[in-house]
Amino acid sequence: MPSDDHRGAVTADHLLGGRVRYTQPRDGLRAAIDPVLLAAAIPAKAGERVFEGGTGAGAALLCLAARVEGLRGTGIDRAPLLVRLARANAIANGWPGLGFAVGDLNACPVGGTMDHAFANPPYHAPGGSRSPSDGREAAKRSSPGLLSIWAAALARPLRHRGTLTFILAPWLLEAALMAFRDAQVPVETVFPVWPMKGREARLILVRGRKNGRAHLRFASGLILHTDTGAFRPEAEAILRGGAALCLGRG
């Protein structure tokens, strides 16, 4: 069970079945399965450099570091509180190779060349009910042209053949295809995540490769739950066991 710290503003939680210590805001945007699935999909190898946009309190980078030994990662976020939490989370888990900075993604370039970049961009449709939390609203509400800005900024430091991966709602697929193409990281794989067999996908993972030329493919995807609502073994291995999620084309 999470416990409030002395300020009552954050809770001490965990990810990957307890393998990752994770402090996050008590209110507003809290980590769900999105960053865990995103981290599992990054084909990083030991010692490689990765870059995350909109890192929040660092959930995706932390989960990736738990799987990939010697990872060097940089996360950017506009919220100073979240960046402070991300830095503290990296220290608490003993991963000095992770660094976090406050800044606007499009105006905050990272130094050096990255092997992989990734993000969980805002994907709630414009309109609809506004969240009572300003932080959650800013983190989740999409807007026209947003994916193009994020894709361009994250693709900029990628090495030749480096990967760019987003986790999104399916309704943003067309915009993502165009944004990745314009950023010179054409999409090579779309990977749906189904809540149950026979249900519509609620999430998609989209991966492109810098200067890639592969034809677009739709993967078979991942079904999260059985008919009883329990996690299927393959989903359990990823979400709690820290296993990698193979999208194909390594």
TORLUM-987608 format. One record per residue (C-alpha): x, y, z; residue number from 1. Coordinates in Angstrom, 3 decimals. Example, Ala and Ser with C-alpha at 12.3 -4.5 7.8 and 13.67 -1.06 7.14 Angstrom:
BEGIN
<<12.300,-4.500,7.800>,1>
<<13.670,-1.060,7.140>,2>
//
This chain:
BEGIN
<<0.000,0.000,0.000>,1>
<<1.314,3.500,-0.779>,2>
<<2.168,5.754,2.130>,3>
<<2.204,9.557,2.139>,4>
<<5.485,11.316,2.820>,5>
<<5.747,14.040,5.478>,6>
<<4.330,16.706,3.157>,7>
<<1.324,14.623,2.098>,8>
<<1.952,15.610,-1.537>,9>
<<3.478,12.368,-2.816>,10>
<<3.136,8.648,-2.257>,11>
<<5.814,5.970,-2.087>,12>
<<4.823,3.245,-4.536>,13>
<<6.510,0.631,-6.697>,14>
<<6.555,-0.645,-10.265>,15>
<<7.328,-4.022,-11.866>,16>
<<6.028,-6.004,-8.937>,17>
<<8.238,-4.189,-6.441>,18>
<<11.472,-4.197,-8.426>,19>
<<11.350,-0.408,-8.882>,20>
<<10.806,2.048,-6.042>,21>
<<8.660,4.901,-7.317>,22>
<<7.580,8.095,-5.571>,23>
<<4.927,10.068,-7.428>,24>
<<2.414,12.868,-6.812>,25>
<<-0.535,11.847,-4.674>,26>
<<-2.917,13.786,-6.929>,27>
<<-3.004,14.421,-10.655>,28>
<<-1.218,12.258,-13.186>,29>
<<-0.110,8.931,-11.715>,30>
<<1.679,6.083,-13.427>,31>
<<-0.561,3.469,-15.042>,32>
<<0.459,0.681,-17.408>,33>
<<1.380,3.051,-20.252>,34>
<<4.972,3.851,-19.156>,35>
<<5.612,0.219,-18.197>,36>
<<4.547,-1.031,-21.624>,37>
<<6.516,1.759,-23.290>,38>
<<9.690,0.844,-21.397>,39>
<<9.247,-2.825,-22.249>,40>
<<9.062,-1.954,-25.962>,41>
<<12.375,-0.065,-26.181>,42>
<<15.024,-2.302,-27.841>,43>
<<17.893,-0.832,-25.810>,44>
<<21.068,-2.771,-25.035>,45>
<<23.526,-2.462,-22.177>,46>
<<25.397,0.843,-22.214>,47>
<<23.222,2.522,-24.853>,48>
<<21.882,6.067,-24.515>,49>
<<18.167,6.798,-24.456>,50>
<<16.083,9.984,-24.344>,51>
<<12.530,10.380,-23.038>,52>
<<10.240,13.342,-23.598>,53>
<<7.616,14.199,-20.986>,54>
<<9.286,11.897,-18.486>,55>
<<7.138,12.870,-15.496>,56>
<<8.492,11.269,-12.322>,57>
<<10.558,8.891,-14.449>,58>
<<8.406,5.745,-14.547>,59>
<<9.352,4.616,-18.071>,60>
<<13.074,5.337,-17.721>,61>
<<13.155,3.599,-14.343>,62>
<<11.443,0.490,-15.725>,63>
<<13.816,0.442,-18.689>,64>
<<16.846,0.779,-16.416>,65>
<<15.584,-2.157,-14.349>,66>
<<15.743,-4.354,-17.467>,67>
<<18.839,-2.995,-19.248>,68>
<<22.098,-3.012,-17.323>,69>
<<24.310,0.062,-17.580>,70>
<<21.683,2.145,-19.351>,71>
<<22.395,5.850,-19.783>,72>
<<19.212,7.872,-20.027>,73>
<<17.988,11.456,-20.075>,74>
<<14.442,12.564,-19.325>,75>
<<12.950,16.005,-20.003>,76>
<<9.803,17.431,-18.406>,77>
<<8.334,20.909,-17.950>,78>
<<7.234,20.319,-14.334>,79>
<<9.991,21.015,-11.764>,80>
<<8.265,18.922,-9.066>,81>
<<8.149,15.875,-11.325>,82>
<<11.792,16.280,-12.319>,83>
<<12.802,16.477,-8.653>,84>
<<10.873,13.282,-7.989>,85>
<<12.447,11.583,-11.007>,86>
<<15.943,12.459,-9.789>,87>
<<15.124,11.168,-6.311>,88>
<<13.662,7.976,-7.796>,89>
<<16.830,7.320,-9.802>,90>
<<18.945,7.753,-6.661>,91>
<<16.613,5.563,-4.583>,92>
<<16.944,2.740,-7.102>,93>
<<20.717,3.117,-7.435>,94>
<<20.822,4.102,-11.117>,95>
<<23.304,6.974,-11.526>,96>
<<23.160,6.649,-15.299>,97>
<<19.751,8.340,-15.395>,98>
<<19.552,12.133,-15.558>,99>
<<16.557,14.464,-15.633>,100>
<<16.165,18.093,-16.660>,101>
<<13.432,20.724,-16.522>,102>
<<12.630,22.181,-19.906>,103>
<<10.360,22.390,-22.902>,104>
<<10.973,19.407,-25.133>,105>
<<11.209,21.413,-28.346>,106>
<<13.590,24.014,-26.870>,107>
<<15.744,21.776,-24.696>,108>
<<18.189,19.773,-26.839>,109>
<<20.204,17.020,-25.244>,110>
<<23.920,16.634,-25.703>,111>
<<25.395,13.894,-27.829>,112>
<<23.760,11.207,-29.921>,113>
<<21.003,8.911,-28.685>,114>
<<20.375,5.285,-29.617>,115>
<<16.674,5.362,-28.770>,116>
<<14.045,7.997,-27.967>,117>
<<10.536,7.502,-26.665>,118>
<<7.506,9.210,-25.140>,119>
<<3.986,8.814,-23.825>,120>
<<2.619,12.045,-25.375>,121>
<<-0.735,13.576,-24.423>,122>
<<-3.375,11.560,-26.265>,123>
<<-6.781,12.465,-24.816>,124>
<<-8.921,13.970,-27.560>,125>
<<-9.497,17.747,-27.604>,126>
<<-12.777,18.673,-25.979>,127>
<<-14.526,16.474,-23.465>,128>
<<-14.540,16.876,-19.706>,129>
<<-11.593,18.750,-18.251>,130>
<<-9.627,17.050,-15.493>,131>
<<-9.820,18.802,-12.100>,132>
<<-6.039,18.438,-11.915>,133>
<<-4.125,20.996,-14.007>,134>
<<-1.107,18.695,-14.111>,135>
<<-3.108,15.748,-15.417>,136>
<<-4.898,17.959,-17.945>,137>
<<-1.611,19.303,-19.338>,138>
<<-0.040,15.853,-19.460>,139>
<<-2.911,14.076,-21.200>,140>
<<-4.810,16.553,-23.409>,141>
<<-3.669,16.390,-27.017>,142>
<<-3.810,19.278,-29.493>,143>
<<-3.386,19.667,-33.269>,144>
<<0.235,19.476,-34.357>,145>
<<1.502,18.258,-30.986>,146>
<<2.789,14.911,-32.251>,147>
<<4.779,16.625,-34.992>,148>
<<6.534,18.788,-32.402>,149>
<<7.320,15.836,-30.157>,150>
<<8.478,13.561,-32.972>,151>
<<10.786,16.220,-34.436>,152>
<<12.333,17.066,-31.066>,153>
<<12.927,13.449,-30.074>,154>
<<14.215,12.401,-33.496>,155>
<<16.764,15.219,-33.670>,156>
<<19.456,13.619,-31.454>,157>
<<18.919,10.072,-32.749>,158>
<<21.780,8.291,-34.449>,159>
<<21.303,6.770,-37.904>,160>
<<18.951,3.774,-37.521>,161>
<<18.094,4.764,-33.954>,162>
<<14.497,4.095,-32.884>,163>
<<11.652,6.389,-31.872>,164>
<<8.718,4.857,-29.995>,165>
<<5.424,6.405,-28.838>,166>
<<2.537,4.879,-26.906>,167>
<<-0.744,6.447,-28.011>,168>
<<-4.491,6.088,-28.358>,169>
<<-5.450,4.495,-31.704>,170>
<<-7.235,7.631,-32.927>,171>
<<-3.835,9.349,-33.218>,172>
<<-2.346,6.778,-35.596>,173>
<<-2.747,8.865,-38.757>,174>
<<-1.164,11.909,-37.106>,175>
<<1.671,9.764,-35.762>,176>
<<2.430,8.286,-39.184>,177>
<<2.733,11.764,-40.669>,178>
<<4.706,13.167,-37.738>,179>
<<7.252,10.331,-37.780>,180>
<<7.636,10.574,-41.559>,181>
<<8.252,14.302,-41.418>,182>
<<10.849,13.765,-38.650>,183>
<<12.752,11.273,-40.862>,184>
<<11.850,8.311,-38.640>,185>
<<9.205,6.564,-40.758>,186>
<<7.003,4.162,-38.801>,187>
<<7.878,0.530,-39.363>,188>
<<5.688,-1.129,-36.704>,189>
<<2.258,-0.494,-35.200>,190>
<<1.609,-2.733,-32.197>,191>
<<-1.924,-2.739,-30.697>,192>
<<-2.649,-3.443,-27.036>,193>
<<-6.013,-5.115,-26.509>,194>
<<-7.723,-5.047,-23.077>,195>
<<-9.356,-8.448,-23.742>,196>
<<-9.854,-10.816,-26.633>,197>
<<-12.547,-9.456,-28.944>,198>
<<-12.332,-5.902,-27.567>,199>
<<-11.112,-2.821,-29.413>,200>
<<-7.503,-1.810,-28.822>,201>
<<-7.202,1.120,-26.443>,202>
<<-3.465,1.687,-26.861>,203>
<<-0.970,1.347,-29.687>,204>
<<2.804,1.342,-29.682>,205>
<<4.262,3.039,-32.744>,206>
<<7.931,2.605,-33.639>,207>
<<9.987,4.292,-36.337>,208>
<<13.650,4.168,-37.258>,209>
<<15.870,7.117,-38.180>,210>
<<16.322,7.109,-41.963>,211>
<<14.556,3.751,-42.081>,212>
<<13.199,2.190,-45.259>,213>
<<11.244,-0.810,-43.969>,214>
<<7.645,-1.294,-45.046>,215>
<<4.982,-0.580,-42.448>,216>
<<3.692,-3.649,-40.632>,217>
<<0.879,-4.186,-38.126>,218>
<<1.956,-6.595,-35.405>,219>
<<-0.380,-9.114,-33.771>,220>
<<-0.234,-7.116,-30.554>,221>
<<-0.723,-7.977,-26.894>,222>
<<-3.928,-9.006,-25.100>,223>
<<-3.754,-7.867,-21.475>,224>
<<-6.530,-9.726,-19.662>,225>
<<-8.289,-13.081,-19.602>,226>
<<-12.088,-13.283,-19.642>,227>
<<-12.031,-13.175,-15.829>,228>
<<-10.091,-9.890,-15.789>,229>
<<-6.781,-11.342,-14.590>,230>
<<-3.613,-10.497,-16.460>,231>
<<-2.641,-13.059,-19.073>,232>
<<0.764,-14.687,-18.407>,233>
<<2.515,-12.747,-21.186>,234>
<<1.154,-9.447,-19.842>,235>
<<2.065,-10.408,-16.270>,236>
<<5.635,-11.119,-17.372>,237>
<<5.935,-7.598,-18.783>,238>
<<4.003,-5.524,-16.257>,239>
<<5.244,-7.236,-13.102>,240>
<<8.198,-9.335,-14.184>,241>
<<9.991,-6.671,-16.216>,242>
<<10.193,-8.711,-19.427>,243>
<<10.821,-7.071,-22.785>,244>
<<7.992,-6.568,-25.267>,245>
<<9.127,-7.543,-28.746>,246>
<<7.489,-5.459,-31.454>,247>
<<9.368,-7.292,-34.181>,248>
<<12.237,-6.018,-36.318>,249>
<<14.798,-5.632,-33.507>,250>
//
